[in-house]
Amino acid sequence: MQLARAIHFDESDQNVYSSPARTGEWCISGGFEFSNWIEADLTGKPRQAFANGWLGLETAGRVTFVAVTQIETAEYDALCDRLAQHFVEAYGAPNLEAARPVAKEELRQMAEICADHDTNTLLTVARELSETGVRESYRKIDAAPAGLEQFAIHATPEG
């Protein structure tokens, strides 16, 4: 099974999100956070989180890029419990038992997004408000093969 992890290429997420996700943490779309937003909510850093942010499952922070990678079943199950706990703490779900099916569905949707992509494929999300709610679209950026020159250090006897 595949899921996605937060990846950073520079420090920009530190500047554009109120709470940036940590590099390497597992992520989902997290569009549910914006389900009752209106146009007036779309200002500043919250607007950036709405427009382009994946939700980190450890920090509840946002990240612009995620990379598709393998996840073990035990780790996936632990994420389900962590997300269910987040629903209880942040959104007032009555208990873990009530929150767990919703958490499973969110993780299933993210696994479905990742399923058809090769490992290390980068994904971005774009959201917009519509008359029927939040609309999400996803874009993939295929992993480029790395050449040896990207990793090898070339030295000469003089230097």
N, C-alpha and C positions, 0 to 999 in steps of 0.2 A: 504494500500500500504506500501511496505517496501523499505528502502534505507539503507545506511550505514554511521556510524559515526566513526571518528578517535578515536582510543584507544591506550594508551601507557601503557606498563608494566614496563618500566624503562626509563632511560634518553638516550638510544642509538640513537633514531631518532634525538635528539638535536645535536649529533655528526656526523651522517652520511649524513644528508641532509643540503644543503645550507640554505634552508628555510623550517623548519619543520612545519607541520600542527599543529593546536591547538587541544588538547583533546576535543572531543565532537562535533567538527564541522562536517557537512555533507560532504561526499566525493563521488567522482566518479573515474573511472579509470584514466582519463586524458591522455590517450595514444596519443591523438592528438598532444600534445606538442612535440612529438618525430617523427612526420610523415616525416620530411625531414632530420633526423639525419643520419650520416654515422658512420662507425666504429671509425673514428678519434675523434668523439664527446664523445665517451664512456670512459671518464677518470674521476677519482676523485669522488667528490660528485655528479656531474651530472650523472655519470655512475650509482650510487646507486639509484638516482631518477628514471632513466630509468628502471633499472633492477627490482625494487621492490616497487616503490612508488605510492600510491594512491594520488589523488589530492584533497586537502581541498578546499571547495568552498568559504570560508571566507577569508583565508589567501593566497590562491594559493600555499601553502606549501605542503610538501609531508609527508606521514606517511606509516609505514610498515603494520600495522594491522588495519582493520576496523571491526566493529561489526554491524550486521544486526539489524535493529530496525524499529518500525512503524514510519511513517511520515504522518502528516495531509495534506490534499489537499492544504490548504492555504499556508502552509510552503513550500510545493513542488512547487507551483506556484511562490512564492517569490524566491526560488532557481533558477528557470528558468530565471527570470529577472536578478538575480545577475550574473549567468553564461553568459547570453547574453551580459551584460555590460562588463564582463571580455573579451569576444571575441572582443568587440569594442576597449577596452583600450589596451589589450595586443597583439592582433593579427590583428588589423586594419580592422575589419568588418565595413562596411560603416555606419551602424546604428543599433539600437536595433531591428527594424522590420526585417532586413535581418539576424541578429544573432539569434533571438528567435527560429526559427525552428531547427537550429543546436543545440542550447542549449536543447531544448525539446527532441531531439533525443539522446543526450548524457545522459540525465537523464532517459529516457525510457530504454536505454540499461543497466544502473546501476540498475534500479528497476527490470529489467528482471533477472539480475544476482542474486539479493537478493530474488526474489519471492519464490523460492523453499526451502528457508532455514528458520529454526526456529529463533525466536528472540534470540539475543545474540550469534548466530553463528559467529565465527571469519572468516574473509576472507583474503587471501593474493593474490597478483598479481605477476606474473613473465613475463618479456618481453625479447624478443630477436629480433635481426635484421635478416631478411630473404631477399631473392632476391625480394620478392613481398612487402616488407615493414616491419612494426612492427607486430610481432605476440605476442599475450597475452594469458596467461593461468591463471586459478584461482584455488586456493586450499581452501577448507573449513576445519575449525577446530571446531567440535561440542562443544557447551558449556557443561561443566561438571556440574552435579548437585552439589550444595554446601551443605555440611553437617552442622548441627547445631554447631559442634565443631569449625568450621571456624569463627563463629561469636560470640559465647558465651564466656564469661570470667568466668573461674572457680575459685572460691575463697574458701578458707577454713577459719574457725574461727581464725587460727593462722596467716593467711597471706593474 
